[in-house]
Amino acid sequence: MLLGGIILAVLLTLWLTSTSTGSASILSSINLRWNQTGVIVAGDGARGSVANQFTDPAWIYIDANDTLYVADHHNYRIQKWVTGATAGVTVVNVSSTGDHPESITFDKNGFLYITGHSNERVVRYSPDFTSNTNVAGILGSGTSALTNLKYPLGLDLDDELNLYVAERGNRRVTKLTPNATSDIIVIGTSSTPEFYGLLLSLYSSTEAYVSSEDTDAVYLWAFNATTPKVSLTQ
């Protein structure tokens, strides 16, 4: 499960399925509501760099054990918080490379993927976080070439370990298959919004949710389509 630029993405998936197709036996959207009283589960509410603080946390990932991973953007680190903890543990520190961690996800083998828009790339870390590999983009080279990424933000993986990246700077979502050296554009033209968050659809292998700060909207977008299938705005 991941949360970040796309708010309530999983719940939106359920809502869209129930209202647009009527074929799934799921909860009605009227029952999908936030608890009005929030509970702090990580951080002390103040900006800082000690173990119980964040500076501009950008993205979270929750694993099957309810362990929380946080992309602590301006502290250049990924923090791990187990249930009930009062402080996080740094599992990845990227201060030496200058990467601002933005979005994070894990694959089915336990590898961690991080977008670093400052260095225009996606980096993969081993399950023990001791080694890493550049898997998409070229360090510091943000162009529109399909070997490069430009301001990569959201990312997601499918079951075949295909990597999808929302490139804000190129107004597109690209797909990188395992061992490939260049990407494939699956969403985006010169006129599409600047994408931020990305979440693959739970019900289709050729659709994704993308969010845009510029338009204050979340879209359900079919691959290779020029316009979104559904637009959600306030």
Order of alpha helices (4+ residues) and beta strands (2+ residues): beta-alpha-beta-beta-beta-beta-beta-beta-beta-beta-beta-beta-beta-beta-beta-beta-beta-beta
